[in-house]
Amino acid sequence: MEDEDIRPYLDFGYQKVRPHITYPGFRRGRVPRHIVMQFVGREALLNEVLDTMLPEVTGRAMDEQNLEPGGMPNMEVLDLDPVTFKATVPLKPEVEIGDYKSIRVEVEKSEVGEEDVQERLERLRNSMASWEPVERPVAMDDMVTMTATGTVDGENILDETDTVYLLVEDADRPFPGFPEALVGAELDTLKEFELTVADDFPVDEVAGKSVQVSVTVSDVKERVLPELDEEFAQGIGEGYDSLEALREQVEEELKTEFENTAEQGLRQNAIDSLLEGATAVIAPVIIDNEVNYMLNEQAQTLARINIRFDDYLRSVGSSEDELREQLREEAITRIKRAVALEKLGEAEGIEVTDDDVDERIQSMIEQNKEQMGDEFQTPEITEDMQTSIRRMMHSEKVMERLVAIASSEAPEQAEAEAVDEPEPESEPEPEAESDSDSDETDESEDTQTN
């Protein structure tokens, strides 16, 4: 950097440190600049303003070269005399979406059959089941009250008293094979058995070892399903006049579910087809940032159910680096999808007006007011909130347009297509041009040295 470029930042640095400098003959904060420079030094003043200077200088350099960043630059100071630094700028991902108008996806619609209705009714029966005591040996799917102990190499690792336990086939709690071994146990009779635990079991103290188990069952209950009759129908929700009325309601709900599933499938297939015909150039640092975001999401999800991230990694037998590598392809797909949809929106001239945003906000307010009643308070509509809603609505419109194209229901947009694309102001970057057919490249970062 030239001296004239640095001078304003040295002035700023002087203003920052002057109030804290004391010097004989001058009041605090009144020390002249030339004395401060001698007392503090040029490098110290520069260090005070690097956090401001480097981003500003880098921003101007990017503007001069028409670079569109896709993330925060990585800046490295090489020298302070003269001031020299290196800025590595991750460029915004470049995606070419190809001939998206030729995308066609068949809508897979499923009809609701009698077996679908009957299956849903059976699920309702199970949800209304009661547990009745029985006097017989334990069977799978029973609910038992038991006292159980388990030892490994003489050390007690299981000690349960009057614990309620539901036998579920292939369950691994407390150990794999436990519910199967418990089948046949007699009431109030000690049953002993040995279980050999696999090496990959996530609990280290029993993995690859034999567990000696002793169990006494004091109570056995079996699930009793209600009869599928008029009385059953009257007990569901607010009640139905007849079993036939319940069947009709179940059928309508299933039709809605099937339609939603078909719509979701259509949307996903349309996106997949769009990405198949797209090429992308993505800076590695942007991929790394997306992986970091995904890891943070996963850690927060685990924290909500009181599972530490390190414990989760141990349970799946993976390291953080291995998990990062597993998430990498998904991260690339997420980035590519977001940029491809953005590109489609630009190509189709899709916009969200201020009136659209206002209408959506008003609709949201009315819905919340209806749900909360007198407790509802109209929220302050901030600029950030409006921006977020605008982005959400734009994504919805782009997705609707893609689905319409894929299902051959899109109207012609002659007006939008008649507008010529503006000529680029400069030649494309050679790196992006040479790698335009690849899904990922290491050459989508631009390095500036000042």
N, C-alpha and C positions, 0 to 999 in steps of 0.2 A: 504494500500500500504506500502511496505517495504521502509526503509530509502534509500537503494541503488537505488530504482526505482524513488524516489522523487528527489535525488540529482541533476540530469541534469536539472530538471525544476526549482529548486532553483537557479542554476547557471544562467539559462535564465532570471529568475525574477530579479536577481542581475544586469545583464547587462541592463535590461530595466529601472530600477529605478536609477542606478548609475549616469547617466548624469544629473539628476534632484536634487541630494542630495548635500547640502552644509554642511561643518563641519569645525569648527575652526582648523586651521593648515594645511588644505588641499584645493587644488584648486577644483573647481566644476568638478565633473566627475572623480576625482582621490581618492575618499574616499575608503579605504580598505574594503574588504568584511565583516570582523568581526565587524567593526564599523557600517556598513550599517545594518547588522543583528541586532545589539543592538538598533540602531536608529529607524529602520523601523519595525523589527519584522518578525519572520518566517511566520506568518499567512498572513501578508500584501504581502510578496513576493509570497506566494502561490496564493493569490487572483489575483495577476497580471498575472498569467499563467494558471489559471483554464480553460480558453477558448481554450487553446492549449492542455493542459495536458489531460483533460477528454476525448475529442474525440480520441486522440491517444491511450490512455490506453484502452478505450472501443473497438477501432478497433482491437488492438492486441488480446484482450480477445475473440472477435468474430472470428478472424482468428484461434486462438488456438482451438476453439470448433466447427470450420467448420459451423458457423452460416451465413446464407445468408440474410442480412437485406432487408426488403421491404420498409424502410423509415428511417428517422432520429431518432436516439435513444433519449429517454427522460432521462436526467441525473439529479440526485438530490444529492447534497453534504450533507452527514450525519454528518461528523466531519472532522476537520482539524488536529487533534492531537490524534491518528494517522489519516492520510488521509483515509477517508472512504466515498465512494459514491455508489449510486445505479443507474444502467443504465437499463432502460426498452427498449428492442429492439423489434420493430415490425418485425417479420419474414416475408420473402417474401411469398405471397400467394401460397399455395400448391393446385394443381388441378390434378385430375385423369380424363382423358377424355374417359376412357372405350373403347368399341369396336367401334371406330369411322368409321372403314372401312365398317361397315354394314349399315351406314346411307344411306337412299335412299329418294329422294324427287322428286316428279313428277313436270315436267316443265309445268306450266299452260300458254298456248299460246292462245291468243285471235285473232280472225280474224277481220279485218277491214270491217265493213258493210256499206251499203249505208246510214243508219241512222247516223253512226259516221261521215261520210263525210259531211252530211247535217247539223249536229249539229255544226261542225267546221265552215262551211260556214256561218251559222247564227251568230256565234260569230264574224266572220269577218264583217258581215253586221252591227252588233251593234257597233263595234269599228269605223265604218265609218259613223255612224249616225250623222245627223245634228239636231239642236234644232230650231224649228220654232214657232213664236208667234201664239197664238190662243186666241180667245175671247169666253171663256166658263168657267164654274166653274172648280175649281181645282180638278184634278184626281190624283190617285196614279201613281207614276213614272214621274210626271211632274217636271219641274224645275221652281221655282217661285222666284220672287223678292219680299221681304216682309219687313214690319216694325212690330216688335213684342216686347211686354213687358210681364213680368211675375212677380207676387208677391206672397210671402208666409207670411201670418199673417201681411199684410200691408207693408212688406219690399220688395223692388224691387230687384229681383235676375236675371232678364233677360231684356236686353235693346238693341235691334238690330234695325238698321236703314238701309234700302235698302240692306238687306242681301240676297244673292243668296242661295236658299235652295232646295235640291233635295229630293223629297218625296220617301222614301224607306220603304216598309212595315216592321213593327216590329222594326224599328230603335229606339234607345233610346236617340237620340240627338234632341233637348236639354233635353227633358224628354220623358220617355216611353209613347206612345199613342199620341204624338204630330202630327206625319204625318197623322195618321188615323183621328184625330180630324180636321185637316186642309182640308181634302177632302170635296168638296162642297162649299168652300169659293168663294164668288163672287169678281170680280175685283173691286178695290177701294171701298170696303164695309167692315166696321169693323165687325170682327167675334170674339165673346168672348166665352170661354169655360173653364171648370174646369177639371183639371187632378189630380187624386190621385196617388201619387208615392209610390211604395212598400217600405217596411221597409229596405230591403237589397240593395237598390239603393246606389251606391258607393259615391254619393255626399251627405255629411252629412246634409247640409242646407236644402235639400228638401226631404230626405229619410223619408218615413212614413207620409208625409204631403200633403196637397192639394195646388195646384198651380192655381192661377187665371191668365188666359192668354188672351191677346188681340192682334189680328193680323189683319193687313191690307195688302192685296196682290195687288201690283201695276203692276205686269207683270206675264204672264203664258206662258210657252213654253213646247211643247211636242216633244218627240223624233221621228224623221222621218227616217225610214230605207230606204236605197237605194234599187233599184230593183236588183235582182240577175240576171244580164245579161252580155253581152259582154263588155259593157262600165264599169261595176263594176269591171270585171276581169282586164281590162286594167289599172285601178286605184290602184290596189294592188301592193305594193312594186315597183319594176322597171317595172311592167306591164306584163300581160300575153296576148298571141295572141288571146286566146278565153276562154270562161267559162269552156270548157272541159279541156283545159290545166291547168287551176287553180284547177279543181277538181282532176286531176291526181297528181298534186303537193301536194295537201292536203292529198290525200290518201297515198302517199309515206311517208310524214311526220308522219302520224298516224301510219303507219306500224313500223317505227323506234321507235316511242314513245311506242307502245305496246310491241315491243321486249325488249326495255330498262326496262319497267315496269315488264315484265316477268322475266328478268334477276335479277332485284333487289329483286323480290319476291323469286326467287330460292336461292339467296344468304342469305336472311334473314331466310328462312325456314331451310336452311342448318345449319346456326349458331344456330338457336333455337334447332334443333335436336342434335347438338353437345353439347350444354349446358344441355339439358335434360338428357343426359347420363353421365354428368360430376359431380363430387363431389368436393367441395372446402373447404379449411380451410383458413380463412381470418382474420387477426388481426383487432380488432375493431378500432385501431388508423388509419389503412390504409383506412377503410371505412369512418371514420370521415374526413380524408384528402380529399378523393374523393368528399364527400358531400360539403366540403368547396370550392373545385375547381368548382363544379357545381353551387354553389351559386354565386361565383365570376363571372362565365360566364354569368349567368342570369342578375346580376347587371350591367355588362358591356353592354349587349344587350339592357337593358332598358335605360341606360345612352345615348346610341347612338340615341335614339328617344326622348331624353329629359324627361324621366320619372324617378323620384327618387325611389330608392328601397323601402323606407318606404311608399311612396304613393302607390306603387304597392301592398304592403302587406295589406294596409288598403282597397284598392279597391277589393281585393279578400277575405277580412275578415279573414286573417290568420296572425299568428305571425311567427317570424323567426324560433322558435323552432318547430312549427307545420310544416312549410315548410321543415325543415331539416328532420323530420320524414317521410314526404311524399317522399323525394328524396332518402331515405336510400335504399330502395329495388332496385331502378334504379342504384344507386352507386354500390351495390353488383353485379348486373348483368354486369355492365361495367367492373368492375375489373375481374370478373370471365371470361368474354368473352376475354379480352385481354390476360390473362394468359393461357386460354384454347387454343387460337390460337397460342400462343408462344410454348406451349407444342406440338401441332400438327406439327408445323414447325420442331421442334427437332426430333419428331418421323419419319417424312418423309425425314429428311436430307436436308431440303431446305436451300440453301445458296445464297447469293448475292455476286458476285465476284467484284473485283476492276474494271474490264472491263465493267461489267454491269452498275456500277455507272457512270463511265466515259461516256459511251454511252448515258445514260439518261441525264446527265448534258449537253452533246453536243446537244442532241435533244431539250432540253429546251432553250438553247442559240439560236439555229437556229429558233425556233418558235418565241421567243421574238424579234429577229432581223428582222424577216419577218413582224411582227406586227408593230414595232416601226420605222423601216427604218433607216434613217440617225441619228435619235436621240438615237439609241441604243448604249450603252457602255457595253463592256464585263465586267461582274462583277468579283470581286475577289472570287475565290472558296476556302472558308475556310474549316478547318477540321470539324467544327460544321455543316456546310452545307452538306458536304459529308456524315456525320453520319446520319443526318436527312433524306437525300435521300435514304441512304441504308436501314434505318428502314422502310421507306414508301414502297420501292420496296419489301422488305421482307414480309411485310404485304400483299401486292398485290399478291405475289407468293403463300403465304399460303392460301389466300382466293380462288385463282384460283384452287389450289389443292383440297380444301374442296368441292368446287362446282363440280369439275370433279368427285370426289368420290361419291357425293350425286346424281349426274345425271348418274352414271354408265359409265362415259367416261374416268375414270382415268386409265392410263397405269400401268402395273405391275412395281413395283420398286424392282425387285428381289435383285439387288445389295445392295440397302439401307436396305432391310429387312434381308439380310443375315448377316449383321454386328451385332454381339451380343452386347447387352447392357452391359456396364462395371459394375462390381460388386460394390456396394456402399462401400465406405471406412469405414463407421461406421454404427451402428444400427440406424434406424430412431428414431426421438424423440418420446417418449411415448405419449406425448399429441397429436401430429399429427396422430399417429397410432390409438389412441383410438377414435379420432373424424373424421376419414377419410370418414365417410358416411354423414357428416353434411355439409350444405352449408355455415355455419358461426359458428365460435367458439370464445370464449373469451380466449382460451388457446394457441393462436398463437403469444404470446409475450414472450420473454425470458428475465428474470431479472438477471443481474450480479451485485454482490456486491463485491467491492474491498476494 
